């Protein structure tokens, strides 16, 4: 009973924080490399031809901890984010309606979470990804039940379900030399490490804001 009450308190407090002022870009920029931070500050408005995407930061309580789900995308030479670790999500389709529906649909397609298992409680700060020309809308969703993960064949190489506390631990942060989809090599890229995989870019920026938002909850 106490656990249930604590979980309800956490959800209520998180919902309230998501509806108020967000940490925003300053929190996001803590987990990006210097060149990208500079470009985002110099060009804060996405170009008019930018595409729109929705992603889901799913949360569920298991083994006394709040967990989330990340996917490693399958290697694909046509995908600028090939092989990277990200939240479930993808391009907004006209049939989705709003971008929260995009996030829910993609979570169902990519990791098998049924839409009726997801309660969207708010949205983090959107961010622009120059390399793929996407404006990403990150949503926070509470799962009513522990998910049965079903990776999408051909799209999802691996699935990770780390606890949120993993990203609070400074030992799980690093600076890495990374090769991007274009083949370019970037040095000193801030990232989180999940099972020795680097979580960087937009996903790390979203996580950085979420961790700051939920501090002391």
C-alpha positions as CSV (number, residue, x, y, z in Angstrom):
1,X,0.0,0.0,0.0
2,X,2.8,2.4,0.9
3,X,4.5,1.7,-2.5
4,X,1.3,2.4,-4.3
5,X,0.8,5.7,-2.5
6,X,4.4,6.7,-3.2
7,X,3.9,5.9,-6.9
8,X,0.8,8.0,-7.0
9,X,2.6,10.9,-5.3
10,X,5.4,10.6,-7.9
11,X,3.0,10.6,-10.8
12,X,1.1,13.6,-9.4
13,X,4.2,15.6,-8.7
14,X,5.7,14.8,-12.1
15,X,2.5,15.7,-13.9
16,X,2.5,19.1,-12.0
17,X,6.2,19.7,-12.9
18,X,5.5,18.9,-16.6
19,X,2.7,21.4,-16.6
20,X,4.8,24.2,-15.2
21,X,8.0,25.9,-16.4
22,X,10.5,23.3,-17.8
23,X,14.3,23.3,-17.4
24,X,14.3,23.7,-21.2
25,X,17.3,24.1,-23.5
26,X,19.9,24.9,-20.7
27,X,19.3,21.4,-19.3
28,X,19.4,19.8,-22.8
29,X,22.7,21.5,-23.7
30,X,24.4,19.9,-20.7
31,X,24.4,16.6,-22.7
32,X,25.5,17.8,-26.2
33,X,28.8,18.6,-27.8
34,X,30.1,22.1,-28.1
35,X,29.6,22.6,-31.9
36,X,25.9,21.5,-31.7
37,X,25.3,23.7,-28.7
38,X,26.8,26.7,-30.5
39,X,24.6,26.0,-33.6
40,X,21.4,25.7,-31.6
41,X,22.1,28.9,-29.7
42,X,23.0,30.8,-33.0
43,X,19.9,29.4,-34.8
44,X,17.2,28.8,-32.2
45,X,14.4,28.7,-34.7
46,X,14.1,25.5,-36.8
47,X,13.9,26.0,-40.6
48,X,10.4,26.1,-42.1
49,X,10.9,22.8,-43.9
50,X,11.7,20.9,-40.8
51,X,9.9,17.7,-40.3
52,X,8.1,16.7,-37.1
53,X,8.5,13.7,-34.9
54,X,7.1,12.4,-31.7
55,X,9.0,10.2,-29.1
56,X,7.9,8.5,-25.9
57,X,9.7,8.5,-22.6
58,X,7.8,5.6,-21.1
59,X,7.8,5.0,-17.3
60,X,6.7,2.0,-15.3
61,X,7.4,0.9,-11.7
62,X,9.2,-2.5,-11.4
63,X,11.5,-3.9,-8.7
64,X,11.1,-0.8,-6.6
65,X,12.3,1.5,-9.3
66,X,11.0,3.6,-12.2
67,X,12.2,2.2,-15.5
68,X,12.1,3.4,-19.1
69,X,12.7,1.9,-22.5
70,X,15.3,2.7,-25.1
71,X,15.9,1.0,-28.5
72,X,19.0,0.5,-30.6
73,X,18.1,1.1,-34.2
74,X,19.1,-1.4,-36.8
75,X,22.0,-0.5,-39.0
76,X,20.6,1.2,-42.2
77,X,22.8,3.2,-44.6
78,X,19.7,5.4,-45.5
79,X,19.1,6.3,-41.8
80,X,21.1,9.2,-40.4
81,X,20.5,7.8,-36.9
82,X,21.4,4.3,-37.9
83,X,22.6,2.1,-35.0
84,X,21.9,4.8,-32.4
85,X,20.1,4.3,-29.1
86,X,16.9,6.3,-28.8
87,X,13.5,6.5,-27.4
88,X,10.7,4.8,-29.4
89,X,9.4,7.3,-31.8
90,X,9.3,8.5,-35.4
91,X,8.0,10.8,-38.0
92,X,4.6,12.4,-37.5
93,X,1.9,11.1,-40.0
94,X,-1.1,13.1,-40.9
95,X,-3.4,10.3,-39.7
96,X,-1.9,10.5,-36.2
97,X,-3.6,13.8,-35.4
98,X,-1.2,15.3,-32.9
99,X,2.4,14.4,-32.0
100,X,1.5,12.6,-28.8
101,X,-0.4,10.1,-31.0
102,X,2.7,9.7,-33.1
103,X,4.7,8.8,-30.0
104,X,2.1,6.3,-28.8
105,X,1.9,4.7,-32.3
106,X,5.6,4.4,-32.7
107,X,6.0,2.8,-29.2
108,X,3.4,0.2,-30.2
109,X,5.1,-0.5,-33.5
110,X,8.7,-0.5,-32.3
111,X,8.5,-2.2,-28.9
112,X,4.9,-3.6,-28.7
113,X,3.5,-1.4,-26.0
114,X,-0.3,-1.3,-26.5
115,X,-1.7,2.3,-26.8
116,X,-4.2,1.6,-24.0
117,X,-1.3,0.9,-21.7
118,X,0.0,4.4,-22.0
119,X,-1.2,7.5,-20.1
120,X,0.5,10.6,-21.5
121,X,1.0,13.0,-18.5
122,X,3.0,15.8,-20.2
123,X,5.6,16.9,-22.6
124,X,9.2,17.9,-22.4
125,X,10.8,20.7,-24.4
126,X,10.9,20.1,-28.1
127,X,14.3,20.1,-29.8
128,X,15.6,20.4,-33.3
129,X,18.0,17.8,-34.9
130,X,19.9,19.5,-37.7
131,X,21.4,16.3,-39.3
132,X,18.0,14.8,-40.0
133,X,16.0,18.1,-40.1
134,X,13.5,16.9,-37.5
135,X,11.8,18.8,-34.7
136,X,11.3,16.2,-32.0
137,X,8.4,16.4,-29.5
138,X,9.2,14.3,-26.4
139,X,6.2,13.0,-24.4
140,X,6.3,11.4,-20.9
141,X,3.9,8.5,-20.6
142,X,3.1,6.3,-17.5
143,X,2.5,2.6,-18.3
144,X,-0.5,1.1,-16.5
145,X,1.2,-2.3,-16.6
146,X,4.8,-3.6,-17.0
147,X,5.3,-3.9,-20.7
148,X,6.0,-7.1,-22.7
149,X,8.6,-5.8,-25.0
150,X,8.3,-7.0,-28.6
151,X,11.1,-5.5,-30.8
152,X,10.0,-4.5,-34.3
153,X,11.8,-6.8,-36.8
154,X,14.1,-5.0,-39.2
155,X,13.9,-1.7,-37.2
156,X,15.0,-2.5,-33.7
157,X,18.3,-4.3,-33.1
158,X,18.1,-4.3,-29.2
159,X,16.0,-3.0,-26.4
160,X,17.2,-1.6,-23.0
161,X,15.0,-1.0,-19.9
162,X,17.3,0.9,-17.5
163,X,16.0,2.4,-14.3
164,X,15.8,6.2,-14.3
165,X,18.2,6.2,-11.4
166,X,20.9,4.9,-13.8
167,X,21.0,8.4,-15.5
168,X,21.5,10.2,-12.2
169,X,24.7,8.3,-11.5
170,X,27.7,10.3,-12.7
171,X,29.6,7.1,-13.2
172,X,27.2,6.3,-16.1
173,X,28.2,9.5,-18.0
174,X,31.2,9.7,-20.3
175,X,32.8,11.6,-23.1
176,X,33.2,9.5,-26.2
177,X,34.6,9.6,-29.7
178,X,31.7,8.7,-31.9
179,X,31.2,8.0,-35.6
180,X,27.9,9.5,-36.9
181,X,25.7,8.3,-39.7
182,X,27.5,10.5,-42.3
183,X,30.8,8.8,-41.4
184,X,32.2,11.8,-39.6
185,X,34.0,11.3,-36.3
186,X,33.2,13.5,-33.3
187,X,35.3,13.8,-30.2
188,X,34.4,14.5,-26.6
189,X,30.7,13.8,-27.1
190,X,28.8,13.8,-23.8
191,X,26.8,10.6,-23.4
192,X,25.1,8.2,-21.0
193,X,26.3,4.6,-21.0
194,X,23.7,1.9,-21.0
195,X,25.2,-1.7,-21.2
196,X,28.3,0.0,-22.6
197,X,26.3,1.6,-25.4
198,X,26.6,5.4,-25.8
199,X,23.3,7.2,-25.5
200,X,23.9,10.6,-27.0
201,X,22.5,13.4,-29.2
202,X,18.8,14.2,-28.9
203,X,18.1,11.2,-26.6
204,X,20.7,12.3,-24.1
205,X,19.4,15.9,-24.3
206,X,15.9,14.7,-23.5
207,X,17.1,12.6,-20.7
208,X,19.1,15.5,-19.3
209,X,16.1,17.7,-19.1
210,X,14.0,14.9,-17.6
211,X,16.6,14.1,-14.9
212,X,16.8,17.8,-13.9
213,X,13.0,18.1,-13.9
214,X,12.6,15.1,-11.6
215,X,15.4,16.0,-9.2
216,X,14.3,15.3,-5.6
217,X,11.0,13.6,-6.6
